[in-house]
Amino acid sequence: MKIIFYIYRQLRFMKKILLLSCISFAILTLQAQTKDEQQIRQSLAIQNDAWNKGDLETFMSTYWNSDSLMFIGKSGITYGWTKTLENYKKGYPDTAAMGKLRFDLLEFRRLSPDYYFVVGKWFLTRSIGNVGGHFTLLFRKIKGRWLIVADHSS
């Protein structure tokens, strides 16, 4: 009988250890996701502030500076950081065209330790007429920074 009681106590102890391990793992995972999500939100805040100052170069600093950057907009697919910046400058030649930007961030999905998928809405309040739409962004962690590697804005 003592052996059964001993085994029972050991199993209860192991069950508690397993439960605590699972809870600790979940907390650490949530903290990592929260930190990554905060960094991505900060990147989007940098974009928002830069846009509202008319500073497209700083706005573009949150994008991957690569020929492989993909931007999908009303005119189709654009590849490359430089070409995307040129298109922004052409489409928004002055602060009246740029207006004031506001994001409504709807969803963050961690796809892997190095990729996040973000969905949101964008709004431009402008004297020449307000516009807005939706966007999906694919962020990739590159050299410790979360950068946009694909943007589909409509």
N, C-alpha and C positions, 0 to 999 in steps of 0.2 A: 504494500500500500504506500509505503514511503517513496518508493521509486516512481510510482504513478504521480504522486503529489509533486515530486521533484521535477519530473518531466513537464507537468502542467505549468509549474512556475517558470521554468525555462522557456517554454513556448510563449507564455504571456509576456515575458521580458523581451524575447526576440521580436514579438509582434509590435511592442512599443518602440523598440529600436528601429524597426522597419518603417513604422508610421512616422517617427521623427525624421528619419532620413528622407522620406518622400516629401514631407512638409518643407524641410530645409532646401531640398532640390528645387521645389516649386517656387519658394521665395527667392532663391538665387536667380532662377530663370526669369521671374517677373522683374527683378531688379535690373537685370541685363537688358530686357526688352524695354523697360521704362527708360533707362539711360539712352539706349539707341533711339527710341522714339523722341525723347527730349532733344537729342542732337538733330534729328530730322526736322522737328518743329522749329528749332532755332535756325536751321538753314532756310526754311520757308519764311521765317520772320525777317531774315536778312534780305531775302528776295523782295518781300513786301515793302520794307523800308527803303531799299535801293530804288525800286520802281517809283515810289512816291516822291523820291528826290530827283527823278529823271536820270538816274545813274545806271545805265544798262550794263556797263562793264561789271559793276559789283553785283548786279542782279544775276549776271551770267556766271559769277564765281561759284555758284552752287551747282553748276552743271559740270559734267566730266569734260575736261578740255582735251578732246580727242576727236579724230576724224570718224570714230565709230559712234559718237553721240547720235541718237535718233530723236528727231522732233517730228511729230505728226500733227498737222494743223489743217485748216480749211483748204490750203493749196497742195496738200499731199505730204509726202515724206521728205524731210531734209536730213542729210547726214553731215555731221561735223559741227564742232563748236563755233568755228569762225563763220561758217555759212548761216548758222542759227542766229548769231549775233547780228550779222548783216541783215537778215530778214526782219529781226526785231527793229533795227534802226530804220529800215525802209517802211515797215508797217506803222511805226510809231515815231515819226520824225521830230516831234516836239512834245512839250508837256501837256498841251491841249489834247493831242491825240492819245497820250498816255493816260491822262486823268489820274484818278486815285484808285489804287488797287486794294482789294480786300479778298481774303480767302475764307472759305468756310470748309474746314477740314472734316471730312465725313468718316473716313475709315483708314486705319493703319493695319496692314497684314504683314507679319514677319514671314517671309518665304524660306529663309535659311539664315544662318548667322551673318551672311554677307549681303543679303537682299531684303528690301522692304518694298511693298506695294502700297501706294497712297492714292486715295480717291478724294476728290473735293470739288468745290465750286469756286469759280473766280468771278469777280465783279469789278467793272471799271466804271466809276462815276466821273462823267466828263461833261464839259460845257457843250460839246458837239454831239452829245447823245450817249446815254449809258449803254453798255454792252456787258455780256457775261456768258458763262457757259460752265462746262464741267472739264475736269482733267483727271488723268491717271498718270502717276509718276512711278517709275521704277528707280529706286535708289540702290546704289551698290557701295559697300564700304571699301574704299580704295586708300591704302596707306593711312588708315586710321580715320579717314573722313568719309561721311555719308554724302555721296554726290549723285545727282540725277544722271542716269545713263540713257533713259528713254522717257519722253514726254509726249502724251497724246492730249492735246487741248482742243476743245471744240466749243 
